[in-house]
């Protein structure tokens, strides 16, 4: 199976030894994205809503770099530092999908990189 690295300047650069995404066959595996603004490499979000929107913008940029969009997403994982954010993140997350939603789990974690409150990873399929 052929493997292709996907990286775009429209999403934050990885902050460790990984890539933004890997296309393996027809499956795109997107690394967890946090609320880093790729234009200046900083977290500017002032609340959980802004964080979630920035995360979804970053994920959209990676999807687009692979020639895909949210319709291609089949699985997501959401990491939250506090389950109290669940409803707010759901509200933002739901705005980026039309029609069928992907499979998903949401996990509470102790901490996330850059002291953010939400991180989301995705798996998408090429049609």
C-alpha positions in Angstrom: 0.0 0.0 0.0 1.3 3.4 -0.9 1.6 6.0 1.8 1.7 9.8 1.2 2.5 12.5 3.7 0.0 15.4 3.8 1.1 18.8 5.1 -0.2 22.2 4.4 0.8 25.7 5.6 -2.9 26.4 6.2 -2.9 24.2 9.3 -0.4 24.4 12.2 3.0 22.8 11.8 3.4 19.6 13.9 4.8 20.3 17.3 6.5 16.9 17.5 7.7 14.0 15.4 4.6 13.5 13.3 2.8 14.8 10.2 -0.5 16.6 9.9 -1.9 13.6 8.0 -1.0 10.4 6.2 -2.9 9.2 3.1 -2.6 5.4 3.1 -4.5 3.9 0.1 -7.8 5.7 0.1 -7.8 6.4 3.9 -6.6 9.7 5.3 -5.5 9.7 9.0 -5.4 13.2 10.4 -3.3 13.9 13.5 -5.0 15.6 16.4 -5.5 19.3 15.8 -5.6 22.0 18.5 -6.5 25.7 18.4 -3.3 27.0 17.0 -3.7 29.7 14.4 -1.4 28.6 11.5 -0.7 32.2 10.5 1.2 33.1 13.6 1.6 29.7 15.4 -0.2 30.9 18.5 -3.4 30.0 20.4 -5.7 33.1 20.2 -9.0 31.5 21.2 -10.6 33.2 24.2 -13.2 30.6 24.9 -14.2 27.0 24.1 -16.3 28.1 21.1 -13.3 29.9 19.5 -11.1 26.9 20.3 -13.4 24.4 18.7 -13.9 26.6 15.6 -10.1 27.0 15.1 -9.6 23.2 15.5 -12.3 22.6 12.8 -10.7 25.2 10.5 -7.4 23.4 10.9 -8.9 20.0 10.2 -10.7 21.4 7.1 -7.3 22.8 5.8 -5.8 19.3 6.1 -8.8 17.7 4.5 -8.6 20.2 1.6 -4.8 19.6 1.2 -5.7 15.9 0.5 -8.6 16.9 -1.9 -11.3 16.0 0.6 -13.8 17.7 2.9 -16.0 16.9 5.9 -18.3 14.7 3.8 -15.4 12.2 3.5 -14.9 11.9 7.3 -15.8 8.5 8.7 -14.4 8.7 12.2 -13.4 11.4 14.7 -12.0 11.4 18.2 -12.5 14.4 20.5 -10.3 15.0 23.5 -11.5 17.4 26.1 -9.8 18.6 29.3 -13.2 18.9 31.0 -16.5 17.1 30.0 -18.2 20.4 30.9 -17.1 21.5 27.4 -19.0 18.6 25.7 -22.1 20.5 24.8 -20.2 23.6 23.5 -17.8 21.6 21.4 -20.8 19.5 20.0 -22.5 22.7 19.0 -19.5 23.9 17.0 -18.6 20.5 15.6 -22.1 19.9 14.3 -22.0 23.0 12.2 -19.2 21.6 10.0 -21.0 18.5 8.8 -24.1 18.1 6.5 -26.0 15.0 6.2 -24.5 11.9 7.8 -22.2 12.4 10.8 -19.1 10.3 11.2 -18.6 7.7 14.0 -17.1 9.4 17.1 -15.9 9.1 20.6 -15.2 11.8 23.1 -12.6 11.3 25.8 -11.7 13.3 28.9 -8.0 13.9 29.3 -5.9 15.5 32.0 -4.2 18.0 29.8 -3.5 18.8 26.1 -0.6 20.5 24.3 -0.3 24.3 24.5 -2.8 24.2 27.5 -5.8 24.0 25.1 -9.1 22.4 26.1 -10.0 20.5 22.9 -8.1 18.4 20.3 -9.8 16.5 17.5 -8.4 13.8 15.1 -10.1 12.4 12.1 -10.1 9.5 9.6 -11.5 10.2 6.1 -12.0 8.1 3.0 -11.4 9.2 -0.6 -14.5 8.5 -2.7 
